[in-house]
Amino acid sequence: MARSKSSASWLKEHFDDYYVNKAKQDGYRSRAIYKLQEIDEKDKLFEKGMAVVDLGAAPGGWSQWTTHKVGSNGRVFALDILPVEPFAGVTFIQGDFQEDEVYQSLVDSLAGREVDLVMSDMAPNMTGNSAVDIPRAMYLVELSVDLADQVLRKKGDLLMKVFQGEGYDVLLRNLKKKYTKVVTRKPKASRPRSKEIYVLARGKKEAP
């Protein structure tokens, strides 16, 4: 089957991408790691010994960066519907965290340990129709917020990929009630044409 012009264009953009090539050279699993790296360098997300939940972790780039930052006494709990090749310092749970049994697997894995940071690079499969894509993306964001409500310690942080559109302003107002500081970031590694940004909510006001 012949590729469409749009898919061929995407493939060319992908393989010509500076960050795709840099990830290969640096031994990282995906270009997305440079988004997290830039935000971390600006906002100092990590400390040694932290417990971090990584939602939508596949193929593992964010977890890879995080294990390096939290050290041997830290722990990363990574969730995704897709399989992730395991590596040291990460507890991987495969499944949809909307499902009770997957959420319970996370709780069991935490074994009472407080979570310092919940982060999500999740996005739905995009159709190109914003009337469909934005609500689906916002639903994943709301699930991340709900999970942080349940597992994130007081004064912990939440980092999420968000697509600007309907529901975005309501999201920010909601986060500002729950966290002491809310900022947005657009890393250089985010493709310019993408509507994605990252919302960082710092200093959760209430214990789970």
N, C-alpha and C positions, 0 to 999 in steps of 0.2 A: 504494500500500500504506500502510495506517495505521501510525503509529508506536506502539510498545508504550508502556505507562505508564512503564517503567523508562528507555527511551531518551528519551522526552519530558522526564522528570525530570532526566536527565543534561544534556540540552541547555539546560534552564532554568538549572541550576546553573552550567554552563559560561559562558553569556552573562551571568549575573548576577555572575560571579566578579570580585572586585576586581582580581586579578592579570591576568586576561585583558584587562580594560579598561585597566589600567595599561600593559600591554605594547603595546597599540594606540596609546595616547597617547604613549609613549616611543619608538615606532618599532622595537620589538624583535620578533623573529620568534615568540616563544612566552613563555608565563608562566613556563616552567621557568627562564628566565634569573635570576629573582629568588631561586630556591633557591641557585644557584651564587653569586650576588652576596652573599647573607647568609653563606654558608660562607666565602667569600673574605674578607669584612670581619672575620670572627671569627678565621680561621686563617691569613690572609695567604698564600694559595696561590701567587700569581704575582709574578714579577719581570720586568723588561724583558729581552728577549733570550732568553726561555725557548723550548724546543721542547715542544709539548704534543700528545698524541694524544687525540682526542675520539671515543669509541666510541658508536654509536647517535646520531649527530649531528643527524639531521633533526628539525625544519626548520632548525636552525642557530643556535638561541638561545645555547647554551653557547659555541659557536665565536665568535659575535658578541661576547660579553662578553670572551672570552679574547684575541681580537686587539687589543681596546682596551687590555688590561692588559699584554700582552707587547711591544707596540710594533712599530715597523717592522723591528727586528732580530730579533724573535721569529718563530716559525712555528707554525701549527696544522695538524695532519694529521687530517682528519675522515673518518670511515668510517660508512657506513650502507647498508643494502639499498635504502632509498628515495633518490630524487634530492634534492639540496640545491642551491638556486640559489647559484652561486658568488659570492664577494666577496673583496676584497683581503686578503692575509695568510693565506689558507687553501688548503691542498692537499687537494682532496676526492677520495676514492676511493669509488666506488659498488660495492657488492658485500657479500657475507657474509664477514666476516673469519675465519670458521671454515675457509674454503676456502684451500688453499695458494696459489693464484694471487693472491688478494686480499692475503693476508699478505705475499707476495713483492712486490706493488706498494707496500705500505707500506714495506718494507725498502729498496726501490729509491728511493722518494721521500725517505726519510731520508738517503740517500747518506752513511752513516757518522756522521750527527749524533746525539749522545746525546739521549735523551728525558728531560726533567726531571719531567714529570707525565703520567700516564695517568689519564684520567677517563672514566666511563661513566654515562650516564643511561638505559641500556637497560632495557627491560622487555618481557616477552612480551605478546601479546594476552591479556588476562585473561578467564577464563571465569566467574569467581565461585566456582569450586570450588577451595578451597585445596589439596586433595590433588593437583590437577593444576597449579595456578598456581605454588605455591611451588617444586617441583622444577624447573620450567621456568625460573623466575627465577634460582634458584640455579645452574643450568647456565650461564647467561649471566655470572653473577658469577665462576664458576670459569674461564671463558674469559678474562675480563678479567684475573684474577690470573695466568693462564698467559702472557698477552701481556706483562704488566708484568715477569714473570720474564725474558722474552727481550729486551725493548727498553729497559727503564727503567734509567737509570744508577744507580750506587751513590749513596745518600743521596737518591734521587728519591722522589716521592710517588705514591700511588694513591688515587683518590676514586671510589667506586662507589655506585650505588643498590642497596639490598638490601631484601628483604621478610623480615621476621622470621618464622621458622618452622623446620621441620626442616632441619638442616644449618647453621643460623646460628652456634651455639656452636662447632662444628668449624671453621667459617670463621674466627672470631675467634682461635681458638687457633693456626691455621695462619698467619695474618697476623702474630701477635705473635712468631712464630719468625723471620719474614722481615724485619720492620720494627721500628724502635726505639720507635715510639709508635703506638697504634691508638685512635682515638676515634670516637664516633658523633654524628651531628647530625640534628636534625629541624627543618628550616627552617620559618618561618611560612607560606611559600608552598606547602608540602606540605599537601594537603587533610587535615583532622583525621581523617576516617574512613579514610584510606589507611594501610596497614601499612608503607608505605615509610619507610625511614630512609637516611641516607648514612653509609657507613663511610669514614673517612679514615685511611689507613696512611701514616705519615711516616718518612722516613729508611731507605730500603732498605739492608739490611746487606751484600748481595753485588752485585758487578757482573754484568751480563747475560752 
